Amino acid sequence: MNKQHKFLVLGRAGLDLYADPPGTRTEDALMFSAALGGSAANIAAGIVRLGGHADLITVVSDDAVGRYTINQLQKYGVGTQHVLALAGEVRNSLAVVETRSENCQSVIYRNGAADFQLTAAHIKKIPYTDYNTLIVTGTALAVEPSREATFKAIELASKAGLQIILDVDYRPYSWISPEDARETCLRAAQHSTIVIGNDDEFAVMGGGLDLAKSLEAEIVIYKMGEKGSVTFSKNEFFETGIFKVQALKPTGAGDSFMAAFVTSLSAGMDLKTSVRRGSAAAAIVVTRVGCAPAMPTQDELSNFMVTHAHSTL
């Protein structure tokens, strides 16, 4: 495959357990269904579903859950040659999640998370020139040694000529403080070609739309949930609406947006079309159980955009 369509995705991969059947509260569940989880893993799975090639950079625990995670990545077609299995006390992240549109509870277990053990030594072994794009999910910046490793990946990928995409992906429970998150995420944004985040994520970086406008990245996408998104680039500014659907749950939309957006750009589509396809993919995922399993194929995305109305702002 032409490296134009090859992506490196850096961040967490883990196990999601969904209360079953859909609509069940966790405390009332008698069964749970298992799925691949973690924002970086979800993005990578979504890219592959849409015809791209994605290799994941992460660390998993060297145990049954880590092996489950690697097996699932491979079943989705995600490259795992840059996934390190680490023995010891570290454990894969676990999310216990509900499929409910209102009052959806997510319980995240990330004490001693394996993916935070990513090191600069591991990062230096990656052949960046084989790829076109590095996608960084912001949770990887939350603590050391993952923070240093992530910035080293950005440095090496930039030197190799890759575009750098930052998904701010702010998860408060991973950070020491909002101030630490603000300083670190802004630093990463300043070294990124494209920055994507939502209201809360731009707020933690110290501003809303004004901050999005002021960043020097080539493209900045400010997502506003049901209000759509605003895109800033060197040559244009535009607003994008959403595809209205009956959502089963709120999770996975951002990961699906990223996957569809980057694969569309990679295929030579213009910026407005790529953002719109990202919006459509996000709408599809919230109508389905799971995140990685809910990612659309090319045909599903195209058919959805024909059959569903796109709101205007």
Beta strands, then each sheet from edge to edge (+ up, - down):
strand 1: 6-10
strand 2: 14-20
strand 3: 31-37
strand 4: 53-61
strand 5: 83-86
strand 6: 94-97
strand 7: 106-109
strand 8: 133-137
strand 9: 163-167
strand 10: 194-198
strand 11: 219-223
strand 12: 229-233
strand 13: 237-240
sheet 1: 5+ 4+ 1+ 8+ 9+ 10+ 11+ 12- 13+
sheet 2: 3+ 2- 6- 7+
end
